[in-house]
Amino acid sequence: MTDFKFKDEEVTQLMKLLSAAEERIACHRKIIIHEEETIKHLRPILRKYCDHVWVNDSLEPSKKRCQKCLLLKEPIE
């Protein structure tokens, strides 16, 4: 197996790419958190006003998901 021989300028460029990638990942994490907060506020409205059509969830077949609003059906206690 051969050893990699990078020039200083190549290492600098790779580090810039790594830094930019890390910044994008941090930005995406913030977007996901923001979207999750929005969903928390929408759920009660969807529960109240959607005419649910329950189907088996593709990720968890033992659970039901509304085909219209995508909420998971809560178990009846």
mmCIF file of the N, C-alpha and C atoms, coordinates in Angstrom:
data_MODEL
# 
_entry.id   MODEL 
# 
loop_
_atom_site.group_PDB 
_atom_site.id 
_atom_site.type_symbol 
_atom_site.label_atom_id 
_atom_site.label_alt_id 
_atom_site.label_comp_id 
_atom_site.label_asym_id 
_atom_site.label_entity_id 
_atom_site.label_seq_id 
_atom_site.pdbx_PDB_ins_code 
_atom_site.Cartn_x 
_atom_site.Cartn_y 
_atom_site.Cartn_z 
_atom_site.occupancy 
_atom_site.B_iso_or_equiv 
_atom_site.pdbx_formal_charge 
_atom_site.auth_seq_id 
_atom_site.auth_comp_id 
_atom_site.auth_asym_id 
_atom_site.auth_atom_id 
_atom_site.pdbx_PDB_model_num 
ATOM 1   N N  . MET A 1 1  ? 0.837   -1.174 0.000  1.00 0.00 ? 1  MET A N  1 
ATOM 2   C CA . MET A 1 1  ? 0.000   0.000  0.000  1.00 0.00 ? 1  MET A CA 1 
ATOM 3   C C  . MET A 1 1  ? 0.885   1.241  0.000  1.00 0.00 ? 1  MET A C  1 
ATOM 4   N N  . THR A 1 2  ? 0.522   2.216  -0.772 1.00 0.00 ? 2  THR A N  1 
ATOM 5   C CA . THR A 1 2  ? 1.348   3.411  -0.882 1.00 0.00 ? 2  THR A CA 1 
ATOM 6   C C  . THR A 1 2  ? 0.924   4.460  0.134  1.00 0.00 ? 2  THR A C  1 
ATOM 7   N N  . ASP A 1 3  ? 1.874   5.265  0.553  1.00 0.00 ? 3  ASP A N  1 
ATOM 8   C CA . ASP A 1 3  ? 1.585   6.376  1.468  1.00 0.00 ? 3  ASP A CA 1 
ATOM 9   C C  . ASP A 1 3  ? 1.147   7.588  0.664  1.00 0.00 ? 3  ASP A C  1 
ATOM 10  N N  . PHE A 1 4  ? 0.219   8.333  1.222  1.00 0.00 ? 4  PHE A N  1 
ATOM 11  C CA . PHE A 1 4  ? -0.226  9.548  0.561  1.00 0.00 ? 4  PHE A CA 1 
ATOM 12  C C  . PHE A 1 4  ? 0.790   10.652 0.822  1.00 0.00 ? 4  PHE A C  1 
ATOM 13  N N  . LYS A 1 5  ? 1.118   11.391 -0.202 1.00 0.00 ? 5  LYS A N  1 
ATOM 14  C CA . LYS A 1 5  ? 2.043   12.525 -0.085 1.00 0.00 ? 5  LYS A CA 1 
ATOM 15  C C  . LYS A 1 5  ? 1.293   13.775 -0.520 1.00 0.00 ? 5  LYS A C  1 
ATOM 16  N N  . PHE A 1 6  ? 0.692   14.467 0.435  1.00 0.00 ? 6  PHE A N  1 
ATOM 17  C CA . PHE A 1 6  ? -0.046  15.680 0.119  1.00 0.00 ? 6  PHE A CA 1 
ATOM 18  C C  . PHE A 1 6  ? 0.864   16.892 0.249  1.00 0.00 ? 6  PHE A C  1 
ATOM 19  N N  . LYS A 1 7  ? 0.661   17.830 -0.632 1.00 0.00 ? 7  LYS A N  1 
ATOM 20  C CA . LYS A 1 7  ? 1.355   19.105 -0.538 1.00 0.00 ? 7  LYS A CA 1 
ATOM 21  C C  . LYS A 1 7  ? 0.620   19.965 0.479  1.00 0.00 ? 7  LYS A C  1 
ATOM 22  N N  . ASP A 1 8  ? 1.305   20.982 1.008  1.00 0.00 ? 8  ASP A N  1 
ATOM 23  C CA . ASP A 1 8  ? 0.693   21.872 1.996  1.00 0.00 ? 8  ASP A CA 1 
ATOM 24  C C  . ASP A 1 8  ? -0.559  22.541 1.449  1.00 0.00 ? 8  ASP A C  1 
ATOM 25  N N  . GLU A 1 9  ? -0.523  22.975 0.216  1.00 0.00 ? 9  GLU A N  1 
ATOM 26  C CA . GLU A 1 9  ? -1.693  23.640 -0.370 1.00 0.00 ? 9  GLU A CA 1 
ATOM 27  C C  . GLU A 1 9  ? -2.869  22.683 -0.522 1.00 0.00 ? 9  GLU A C  1 
ATOM 28  N N  . GLU A 1 10 ? -2.587  21.407 -0.790 1.00 0.00 ? 10 GLU A N  1 
ATOM 29  C CA . GLU A 1 10 ? -3.661  20.410 -0.894 1.00 0.00 ? 10 GLU A CA 1 
ATOM 30  C C  . GLU A 1 10 ? -4.287  20.161 0.478  1.00 0.00 ? 10 GLU A C  1 
ATOM 31  N N  . VAL A 1 11 ? -3.457  20.087 1.506  1.00 0.00 ? 11 VAL A N  1 
ATOM 32  C CA . VAL A 1 11 ? -3.958  19.893 2.864  1.00 0.00 ? 11 VAL A CA 1 
ATOM 33  C C  . VAL A 1 11 ? -4.821  21.086 3.269  1.00 0.00 ? 11 VAL A C  1 
ATOM 34  N N  . THR A 1 12 ? -4.360  22.296 2.930  1.00 0.00 ? 12 THR A N  1 
ATOM 35  C CA . THR A 1 12 ? -5.127  23.497 3.240  1.00 0.00 ? 12 THR A CA 1 
ATOM 36  C C  . THR A 1 12 ? -6.484  23.456 2.551  1.00 0.00 ? 12 THR A C  1 
ATOM 37  N N  . GLN A 1 13 ? -6.506  23.080 1.294  1.00 0.00 ? 13 GLN A N  1 
ATOM 38  C CA . GLN A 1 13 ? -7.764  23.000 0.546  1.00 0.00 ? 13 GLN A CA 1 
ATOM 39  C C  . GLN A 1 13 ? -8.694  21.941 1.145  1.00 0.00 ? 13 GLN A C  1 
ATOM 40  N N  . LEU A 1 14 ? -8.145  20.799 1.511  1.00 0.00 ? 14 LEU A N  1 
ATOM 41  C CA . LEU A 1 14 ? -8.955  19.746 2.139  1.00 0.00 ? 14 LEU A CA 1 
ATOM 42  C C  . LEU A 1 14 ? -9.533  20.215 3.479  1.00 0.00 ? 14 LEU A C  1 
ATOM 43  N N  . MET A 1 15 ? -8.761  20.946 4.245  1.00 0.00 ? 15 MET A N  1 
ATOM 44  C CA . MET A 1 15 ? -9.243  21.454 5.532  1.00 0.00 ? 15 MET A CA 1 
ATOM 45  C C  . MET A 1 15 ? -10.361 22.476 5.332  1.00 0.00 ? 15 MET A C  1 
ATOM 46  N N  . LYS A 1 16 ? -10.269 23.294 4.269  1.00 0.00 ? 16 LYS A N  1 
ATOM 47  C CA . LYS A 1 16 ? -11.339 24.239 3.955  1.00 0.00 ? 16 LYS A CA 1 
ATOM 48  C C  . LYS A 1 16 ? -12.624 23.494 3.588  1.00 0.00 ? 16 LYS A C  1 
ATOM 49  N N  . LEU A 1 17 ? -12.481 22.427 2.806  1.00 0.00 ? 17 LEU A N  1 
ATOM 50  C CA . LEU A 1 17 ? -13.645 21.618 2.434  1.00 0.00 ? 17 LEU A CA 1 
ATOM 51  C C  . LEU A 1 17 ? -14.283 20.988 3.663  1.00 0.00 ? 17 LEU A C  1 
ATOM 52  N N  . LEU A 1 18 ? -13.449 20.481 4.571  1.00 0.00 ? 18 LEU A N  1 
ATOM 53  C CA . LEU A 1 18 ? -13.940 19.872 5.804  1.00 0.00 ? 18 LEU A CA 1 
ATOM 54  C C  . LEU A 1 18 ? -14.686 20.903 6.653  1.00 0.00 ? 18 LEU A C  1 
ATOM 55  N N  . SER A 1 19 ? -14.119 22.073 6.772  1.00 0.00 ? 19 SER A N  1 
ATOM 56  C CA . SER A 1 19 ? -14.749 23.136 7.551  1.00 0.00 ? 19 SER A CA 1 
ATOM 57  C C  . SER A 1 19 ? -16.103 23.525 6.964  1.00 0.00 ? 19 SER A C  1 
ATOM 58  N N  . ALA A 1 20 ? -16.167 23.680 5.654  1.00 0.00 ? 20 ALA A N  1 
ATOM 59  C CA . ALA A 1 20 ? -17.425 24.028 4.993  1.00 0.00 ? 20 ALA A CA 1 
ATOM 60  C C  . ALA A 1 20 ? -18.468 22.939 5.196  1.00 0.00 ? 20 ALA A C  1 
ATOM 61  N N  . ALA A 1 21 ? -18.053 21.682 5.128  1.00 0.00 ? 21 ALA A N  1 
ATOM 62  C CA . ALA A 1 21 ? -18.977 20.560 5.336  1.00 0.00 ? 21 ALA A CA 1 
ATOM 63  C C  . ALA A 1 21 ? -19.515 20.570 6.764  1.00 0.00 ? 21 ALA A C  1 
ATOM 64  N N  . GLU A 1 22 ? -18.656 20.845 7.736  1.00 0.00 ? 22 GLU A N  1 
ATOM 65  C CA . GLU A 1 22 ? -19.089 20.895 9.131  1.00 0.00 ? 22 GLU A CA 1 
ATOM 66  C C  . GLU A 1 22 ? -20.075 22.035 9.357  1.00 0.00 ? 22 GLU A C  1 
ATOM 67  N N  . GLU A 1 23 ? -19.859 23.179 8.706  1.00 0.00 ? 23 GLU A N  1 
ATOM 68  C CA . GLU A 1 23 ? -20.787 24.306 8.815  1.00 0.00 ? 23 GLU A CA 1 
ATOM 69  C C  . GLU A 1 23 ? -22.153 23.939 8.238  1.00 0.00 ? 23 GLU A C  1 
ATOM 70  N N  . ARG A 1 24 ? -22.163 23.242 7.106  1.00 0.00 ? 24 ARG A N  1 
ATOM 71  C CA . ARG A 1 24 ? -23.439 22.834 6.506  1.00 0.00 ? 24 ARG A CA 1 
ATOM 72  C C  . ARG A 1 24 ? -24.172 21.844 7.397  1.00 0.00 ? 24 ARG A C  1 
ATOM 73  N N  . ILE A 1 25 ? -23.451 20.923 8.001  1.00 0.00 ? 25 ILE A N  1 
ATOM 74  C CA . ILE A 1 25 ? -24.066 19.949 8.902  1.00 0.00 ? 25 ILE A CA 1 
ATOM 75  C C  . ILE A 1 25 ? -24.696 20.660 10.092 1.00 0.00 ? 25 ILE A C  1 
ATOM 76  N N  . ALA A 1 26 ? -23.988 21.622 10.667 1.00 0.00 ? 26 ALA A N  1 
ATOM 77  C CA . ALA A 1 26 ? -24.533 22.381 11.802 1.00 0.00 ? 26 ALA A CA 1 
ATOM 78  C C  . ALA A 1 26 ? -25.786 23.137 11.383 1.00 0.00 ? 26 ALA A C  1 
ATOM 79  N N  . CYS A 1 27 ? -25.782 23.702 10.199 1.00 0.00 ? 27 CYS A N  1 
ATOM 80  C CA . CYS A 1 27 ? -26.942 24.430 9.691  1.00 0.00 ? 27 CYS A CA 1 
ATOM 81  C C  . CYS A 1 27 ? -28.132 23.483 9.505  1.00 0.00 ? 27 CYS A C  1 
ATOM 82  N N  . HIS A 1 28 ? -27.891 22.312 8.975  1.00 0.00 ? 28 HIS A N  1 
ATOM 83  C CA . HIS A 1 28 ? -28.965 21.332 8.766  1.00 0.00 ? 28 HIS A CA 1 
ATOM 84  C C  . HIS A 1 28 ? -29.546 20.882 10.096 1.00 0.00 ? 28 HIS A C  1 
ATOM 85  N N  . ARG A 1 29 ? -28.702 20.738 11.103 1.00 0.00 ? 29 ARG A N  1 
ATOM 86  C CA . ARG A 1 29 ? -29.201 20.345 12.424 1.00 0.00 ? 29 ARG A CA 1 
ATOM 87  C C  . ARG A 1 29 ? -30.139 21.407 12.978 1.00 0.00 ? 29 ARG A C  1 
ATOM 88  N N  . LYS A 1 30 ? -29.778 22.694 12.794 1.00 0.00 ? 30 LYS A N  1 
ATOM 89  C CA . LYS A 1 30 ? -30.635 23.780 13.264 1.00 0.00 ? 30 LYS A CA 1 
ATOM 90  C C  . LYS A 1 30 ? -31.964 23.777 12.518 1.00 0.00 ? 30 LYS A C  1 
ATOM 91  N N  . ILE A 1 31 ? -31.922 23.515 11.226 1.00 0.00 ? 31 ILE A N  1 
ATOM 92  C CA . ILE A 1 31 ? -33.155 23.464 10.428 1.00 0.00 ? 31 ILE A CA 1 
ATOM 93  C C  . ILE A 1 31 ? -34.052 22.336 10.921 1.00 0.00 ? 31 ILE A C  1 
ATOM 94  N N  . ILE A 1 32 ? -33.476 21.178 11.207 1.00 0.00 ? 32 ILE A N  1 
ATOM 95  C CA . ILE A 1 32 ? -34.253 20.026 11.680 1.00 0.00 ? 32 ILE A CA 1 
ATOM 96  C C  . ILE A 1 32 ? -34.920 20.361 13.011 1.00 0.00 ? 32 ILE A C  1 
ATOM 97  N N  . ILE A 1 33 ? -34.185 20.989 13.921 1.00 0.00 ? 33 ILE A N  1 
ATOM 98  C CA . ILE A 1 33 ? -34.754 21.364 15.223 1.00 0.00 ? 33 ILE A CA 1 
ATOM 99  C C  . ILE A 1 33 ? -35.916 22.327 15.024 1.00 0.00 ? 33 ILE A C  1 
ATOM 100 N N  . HIS A 1 34 ? -35.743 23.292 14.147 1.00 0.00 ? 34 HIS A N  1 
ATOM 101 C CA . HIS A 1 34 ? -36.805 24.262 13.864 1.00 0.00 ? 34 HIS A CA 1 
ATOM 102 C C  . HIS A 1 34 ? -38.041 23.563 13.298 1.00 0.00 ? 34 HIS A C  1 
ATOM 103 N N  . GLU A 1 35 ? -37.848 22.638 12.374 1.00 0.00 ? 35 GLU A N  1 
ATOM 104 C CA . GLU A 1 35 ? -38.976 21.918 11.773 1.00 0.00 ? 35 GLU A CA 1 
ATOM 105 C C  . GLU A 1 35 ? -39.682 21.042 12.798 1.00 0.00 ? 35 GLU A C  1 
ATOM 106 N N  . GLU A 1 36 ? -38.929 20.427 13.704 1.00 0.00 ? 36 GLU A N  1 
ATOM 107 C CA . GLU A 1 36 ? -39.548 19.609 14.741 1.00 0.00 ? 36 GLU A CA 1 
ATOM 108 C C  . GLU A 1 36 ? -40.419 20.457 15.657 1.00 0.00 ? 36 GLU A C  1 
ATOM 109 N N  . GLU A 1 37 ? -39.975 21.667 15.964 1.00 0.00 ? 37 GLU A N  1 
ATOM 110 C CA . GLU A 1 37 ? -40.781 22.578 16.783 1.00 0.00 ? 37 GLU A CA 1 
ATOM 111 C C  . GLU A 1 37 ? -42.069 22.958 16.061 1.00 0.00 ? 37 GLU A C  1 
ATOM 112 N N  . THR A 1 38 ? -41.980 23.196 14.772 1.00 0.00 ? 38 THR A N  1 
ATOM 113 C CA . THR A 1 38 ? -43.168 23.530 13.977 1.00 0.00 ? 38 THR A CA 1 
ATOM 114 C C  . THR A 1 38 ? -44.161 22.372 14.002 1.00 0.00 ? 38 THR A C  1 
ATOM 115 N N  . ILE A 1 39 ? -43.667 21.161 13.841 1.00 0.00 ? 39 ILE A N  1 
ATOM 116 C CA . ILE A 1 39 ? -44.532 19.976 13.844 1.00 0.00 ? 39 ILE A CA 1 
ATOM 117 C C  . ILE A 1 39 ? -45.240 19.827 15.190 1.00 0.00 ? 39 ILE A C  1 
ATOM 118 N N  . LYS A 1 40 ? -44.542 20.122 16.286 1.00 0.00 ? 40 LYS A N  1 
ATOM 119 C CA . LYS A 1 40 ? -45.169 20.037 17.607 1.00 0.00 ? 40 LYS A CA 1 
ATOM 120 C C  . LYS A 1 40 ? -46.392 20.941 17.708 1.00 0.00 ? 40 LYS A C  1 
ATOM 121 N N  . HIS A 1 41 ? -46.316 22.117 17.072 1.00 0.00 ? 41 HIS A N  1 
ATOM 122 C CA . HIS A 1 41 ? -47.439 23.049 17.115 1.00 0.00 ? 41 HIS A CA 1 
ATOM 123 C C  . HIS A 1 41 ? -48.560 22.636 16.164 1.00 0.00 ? 41 HIS A C  1 
ATOM 124 N N  . LEU A 1 42 ? -48.231 21.936 15.105 1.00 0.00 ? 42 LEU A N  1 
ATOM 125 C CA . LEU A 1 42 ? -49.232 21.521 14.126 1.00 0.00 ? 42 LEU A CA 1 
ATOM 126 C C  . LEU A 1 42 ? -50.007 20.280 14.546 1.00 0.00 ? 42 LEU A C  1 
ATOM 127 N N  . ARG A 1 43 ? -49.396 19.406 15.308 1.00 0.00 ? 43 ARG A N  1 
ATOM 128 C CA . ARG A 1 43 ? -50.041 18.131 15.656 1.00 0.00 ? 43 ARG A CA 1 
ATOM 129 C C  . ARG A 1 43 ? -51.426 18.292 16.272 1.00 0.00 ? 43 ARG A C  1 
ATOM 130 N N  . PRO A 1 44 ? -51.600 19.155 17.273 1.00 0.00 ? 44 PRO A N  1 
ATOM 131 C CA . PRO A 1 44 ? -52.952 19.279 17.861 1.00 0.00 ? 44 PRO A CA 1 
ATOM 132 C C  . PRO A 1 44 ? -53.992 19.747 16.843 1.00 0.00 ? 44 PRO A C  1 
ATOM 133 N N  . ILE A 1 45 ? -53.592 20.620 15.952 1.00 0.00 ? 45 ILE A N  1 
ATOM 134 C CA . ILE A 1 45 ? -54.515 21.112 14.928 1.00 0.00 ? 45 ILE A CA 1 
ATOM 135 C C  . ILE A 1 45 ? -54.882 19.984 13.965 1.00 0.00 ? 45 ILE A C  1 
ATOM 136 N N  . LEU A 1 46 ? -53.883 19.219 13.546 1.00 0.00 ? 46 LEU A N  1 
ATOM 137 C CA . LEU A 1 46 ? -54.135 18.105 12.632 1.00 0.00 ? 46 LEU A CA 1 
ATOM 138 C C  . LEU A 1 46 ? -55.025 17.051 13.288 1.00 0.00 ? 46 LEU A C  1 
ATOM 139 N N  . ARG A 1 47 ? -54.773 16.761 14.569 1.00 0.00 ? 47 ARG A N  1 
ATOM 140 C CA . ARG A 1 47 ? -55.592 15.766 15.274 1.00 0.00 ? 47 ARG A CA 1 
ATOM 141 C C  . ARG A 1 47 ? -57.064 16.179 15.293 1.00 0.00 ? 47 ARG A C  1 
ATOM 142 N N  . LYS A 1 48 ? -57.278 17.474 15.458 1.00 0.00 ? 48 LYS A N  1 
ATOM 143 C CA . LYS A 1 48 ? -58.642 17.968 15.610 1.00 0.00 ? 48 LYS A CA 1 
ATOM 144 C C  . LYS A 1 48 ? -59.387 18.072 14.285 1.00 0.00 ? 48 LYS A C  1 
ATOM 145 N N  . TYR A 1 49 ? -58.731 18.508 13.222 1.00 0.00 ? 49 TYR A N  1 
ATOM 146 C CA . TYR A 1 49 ? -59.443 18.865 11.995 1.00 0.00 ? 49 TYR A CA 1 
ATOM 147 C C  . TYR A 1 49 ? -59.263 17.916 10.811 1.00 0.00 ? 49 TYR A C  1 
ATOM 148 N N  . CYS A 1 50 ? -58.324 16.990 10.865 1.00 0.00 ? 50 CYS A N  1 
ATOM 149 C CA . CYS A 1 50 ? -58.107 16.083 9.738  1.00 0.00 ? 50 CYS A CA 1 
ATOM 150 C C  . CYS A 1 50 ? -59.121 14.937 9.782  1.00 0.00 ? 50 CYS A C  1 
ATOM 151 N N  . ASP A 1 51 ? -59.682 14.595 8.639  1.00 0.00 ? 51 ASP A N  1 
ATOM 152 C CA . ASP A 1 51 ? -60.518 13.395 8.524  1.00 0.00 ? 51 ASP A CA 1 
ATOM 153 C C  . ASP A 1 51 ? -59.569 12.238 8.235  1.00 0.00 ? 51 ASP A C  1 
ATOM 154 N N  . HIS A 1 52 ? -59.047 11.652 9.286  1.00 0.00 ? 52 HIS A N  1 
ATOM 155 C CA . HIS A 1 52 ? -57.968 10.676 9.172  1.00 0.00 ? 52 HIS A CA 1 
ATOM 156 C C  . HIS A 1 52 ? -58.347 9.454  8.338  1.00 0.00 ? 52 HIS A C  1 
ATOM 157 N N  . VAL A 1 53 ? -57.389 9.007  7.556  1.00 0.00 ? 53 VAL A N  1 
ATOM 158 C CA . VAL A 1 53 ? -57.478 7.760  6.813  1.00 0.00 ? 53 VAL A CA 1 
ATOM 159 C C  . VAL A 1 53 ? -56.277 6.930  7.270  1.00 0.00 ? 53 VAL A C  1 
ATOM 160 N N  . TRP A 1 54 ? -56.535 5.977  8.185  1.00 0.00 ? 54 TRP A N  1 
ATOM 161 C CA . TRP A 1 54 ? -55.453 5.230  8.802  1.00 0.00 ? 54 TRP A CA 1 
ATOM 162 C C  . TRP A 1 54 ? -55.011 4.073  7.913  1.00 0.00 ? 54 TRP A C  1 
ATOM 163 N N  . VAL A 1 55 ? -53.715 3.975  7.694  1.00 0.00 ? 55 VAL A N  1 
ATOM 164 C CA . VAL A 1 55 ? -53.111 2.877  6.932  1.00 0.00 ? 55 VAL A CA 1 
ATOM 165 C C  . VAL A 1 55 ? -51.912 2.367  7.722  1.00 0.00 ? 55 VAL A C  1 
ATOM 166 N N  . ASN A 1 56 ? -51.454 1.158  7.406  1.00 0.00 ? 56 ASN A N  1 
ATOM 167 C CA . ASN A 1 56 ? -50.270 0.625  8.068  1.00 0.00 ? 56 ASN A CA 1 
ATOM 168 C C  . ASN A 1 56 ? -49.057 1.486  7.738  1.00 0.00 ? 56 ASN A C  1 
ATOM 169 N N  . ASP A 1 57 ? -48.282 1.776  8.759  1.00 0.00 ? 57 ASP A N  1 
ATOM 170 C CA . ASP A 1 57 ? -47.078 2.584  8.582  1.00 0.00 ? 57 ASP A CA 1 
ATOM 171 C C  . ASP A 1 57 ? -46.023 1.756  7.860  1.00 0.00 ? 57 ASP A C  1 
ATOM 172 N N  . SER A 1 58 ? -45.364 2.353  6.886  1.00 0.00 ? 58 SER A N  1 
ATOM 173 C CA . SER A 1 58 ? -44.356 1.605  6.120  1.00 0.00 ? 58 SER A CA 1 
ATOM 174 C C  . SER A 1 58 ? -43.108 1.324  6.954  1.00 0.00 ? 58 SER A C  1 
ATOM 175 N N  . LEU A 1 59 ? -42.811 2.175  7.932  1.00 0.00 ? 59 LEU A N  1 
ATOM 176 C CA . LEU A 1 59 ? -41.622 1.967  8.765  1.00 0.00 ? 59 LEU A CA 1 
ATOM 177 C C  . LEU A 1 59 ? -41.895 1.010  9.920  1.00 0.00 ? 59 LEU A C  1 
ATOM 178 N N  . GLU A 1 60 ? -43.086 1.104  10.483 1.00 0.00 ? 60 GLU A N  1 
ATOM 179 C CA . GLU A 1 60 ? -43.478 0.230  11.588 1.00 0.00 ? 60 GLU A CA 1 
ATOM 180 C C  . GLU A 1 60 ? -44.862 -0.339 11.290 1.00 0.00 ? 60 GLU A C  1 
ATOM 181 N N  . PRO A 1 61 ? -44.917 -1.501 10.645 1.00 0.00 ? 61 PRO A N  1 
ATOM 182 C CA . PRO A 1 61 ? -46.211 -2.069 10.217 1.00 0.00 ? 61 PRO A CA 1 
ATOM 183 C C  . PRO A 1 61 ? -47.208 -2.310 11.349 1.00 0.00 ? 61 PRO A C  1 
ATOM 184 N N  . SER A 1 62 ? -46.739 -2.396 12.586 1.00 0.00 ? 62 SER A N  1 
ATOM 185 C CA . SER A 1 62 ? -47.663 -2.618 13.697 1.00 0.00 ? 62 SER A CA 1 
ATOM 186 C C  . SER A 1 62 ? -48.409 -1.339 14.083 1.00 0.00 ? 62 SER A C  1 
ATOM 187 N N  . LYS A 1 63 ? -47.989 -0.200 13.536 1.00 0.00 ? 63 LYS A N  1 
ATOM 188 C CA . LYS A 1 63 ? -48.632 1.079  13.843 1.00 0.00 ? 63 LYS A CA 1 
ATOM 189 C C  . LYS A 1 63 ? -49.392 1.586  12.633 1.00 0.00 ? 63 LYS A C  1 
ATOM 190 N N  . LYS A 1 64 ? -50.345 2.475  12.896 1.00 0.00 ? 64 LYS A N  1 
ATOM 191 C CA . LYS A 1 64 ? -51.142 3.087  11.839 1.00 0.00 ? 64 LYS A CA 1 
ATOM 192 C C  . LYS A 1 64 ? -50.717 4.544  11.677 1.00 0.00 ? 64 LYS A C  1 
ATOM 193 N N  . ARG A 1 65 ? -50.721 5.027  10.415 1.00 0.00 ? 65 ARG A N  1 
ATOM 194 C CA . ARG A 1 65 ? -50.383 6.410  10.108 1.00 0.00 ? 65 ARG A CA 1 
ATOM 195 C C  . ARG A 1 65 ? -51.474 6.979  9.210  1.00 0.00 ? 65 ARG A C  1 
ATOM 196 N N  . CYS A 1 66 ? -51.830 8.239  9.463  1.00 0.00 ? 66 CYS A N  1 
ATOM 197 C CA . CYS A 1 66 ? -52.841 8.876  8.633  1.00 0.00 ? 66 CYS A CA 1 
ATOM 198 C C  . CYS A 1 66 ? -52.249 9.160  7.256  1.00 0.00 ? 66 CYS A C  1 
ATOM 199 N N  . GLN A 1 67 ? -52.973 8.751  6.242  1.00 0.00 ? 67 GLN A N  1 
ATOM 200 C CA . GLN A 1 67 ? -52.510 8.924  4.865  1.00 0.00 ? 67 GLN A CA 1 
ATOM 201 C C  . GLN A 1 67 ? -52.519 10.401 4.465  1.00 0.00 ? 67 GLN A C  1 
ATOM 202 N N  . LYS A 1 68 ? -53.371 11.203 5.097  1.00 0.00 ? 68 LYS A N  1 
ATOM 203 C CA . LYS A 1 68 ? -53.494 12.622 4.745  1.00 0.00 ? 68 LYS A CA 1 
ATOM 204 C C  . LYS A 1 68 ? -52.492 13.503 5.488  1.00 0.00 ? 68 LYS A C  1 
ATOM 205 N N  . CYS A 1 69 ? -52.469 13.411 6.821  1.00 0.00 ? 69 CYS A N  1 
ATOM 206 C CA . CYS A 1 69 ? -51.643 14.337 7.608  1.00 0.00 ? 69 CYS A CA 1 
ATOM 207 C C  . CYS A 1 69 ? -50.368 13.703 8.163  1.00 0.00 ? 69 CYS A C  1 
ATOM 208 N N  . LEU A 1 70 ? -50.196 12.387 7.980  1.00 0.00 ? 70 LEU A N  1 
ATOM 209 C CA . LEU A 1 70 ? -48.998 11.629 8.375  1.00 0.00 ? 70 LEU A CA 1 
ATOM 210 C C  . LEU A 1 70 ? -48.800 11.467 9.873  1.00 0.00 ? 70 LEU A C  1 
ATOM 211 N N  . LEU A 1 71 ? -49.831 11.742 10.678 1.00 0.00 ? 71 LEU A N  1 
ATOM 212 C CA . LEU A 1 71 ? -49.721 11.510 12.116 1.00 0.00 ? 71 LEU A CA 1 
ATOM 213 C C  . LEU A 1 71 ? -49.808 10.025 12.414 1.00 0.00 ? 71 LEU A C  1 
ATOM 214 N N  . LEU A 1 72 ? -49.080 9.598  13.435 1.00 0.00 ? 72 LEU A N  1 
ATOM 215 C CA . LEU A 1 72 ? -49.216 8.222  13.922 1.00 0.00 ? 72 LEU A CA 1 
ATOM 216 C C  . LEU A 1 72 ? -50.446 8.141  14.807 1.00 0.00 ? 72 LEU A C  1 
ATOM 217 N N  . LYS A 1 73 ? -51.173 7.047  14.684 1.00 0.00 ? 73 LYS A N  1 
ATOM 218 C CA . LYS A 1 73 ? -52.373 6.847  15.506 1.00 0.00 ? 73 LYS A CA 1 
ATOM 219 C C  . LYS A 1 73 ? -51.922 6.509  16.918 1.00 0.00 ? 73 LYS A C  1 
ATOM 220 N N  . GLU A 1 74 ? -52.511 7.232  17.860 1.00 0.00 ? 74 GLU A N  1 
ATOM 221 C CA . GLU A 1 74 ? -52.165 7.003  19.263 1.00 0.00 ? 74 GLU A CA 1 
ATOM 222 C C  . GLU A 1 74 ? -52.947 5.805  19.787 1.00 0.00 ? 74 GLU A C  1 
ATOM 223 N N  . PRO A 1 75 ? -52.280 4.971  20.580 1.00 0.00 ? 75 PRO A N  1 
ATOM 224 C CA . PRO A 1 75 ? -52.994 3.797  21.109 1.00 0.00 ? 75 PRO A CA 1 
ATOM 225 C C  . PRO A 1 75 ? -54.111 4.229  22.070 1.00 0.00 ? 75 PRO A C  1 
ATOM 226 N N  . ILE A 1 76 ? -55.217 3.491  22.034 1.00 0.00 ? 76 ILE A N  1 
ATOM 227 C CA . ILE A 1 76 ? -56.349 3.774  22.924 1.00 0.00 ? 76 ILE A CA 1 
ATOM 228 C C  . ILE A 1 76 ? -56.048 3.148  24.285 1.00 0.00 ? 76 ILE A C  1 
ATOM 229 N N  . GLU A 1 77 ? -56.134 3.960  25.304 1.00 0.00 ? 77 GLU A N  1 
ATOM 230 C CA . GLU A 1 77 ? -55.818 3.467  26.666 1.00 0.00 ? 77 GLU A CA 1 
ATOM 231 C C  . GLU A 1 77 ? -57.063 3.151  27.437 1.00 0.00 ? 77 GLU A C  1 
# 
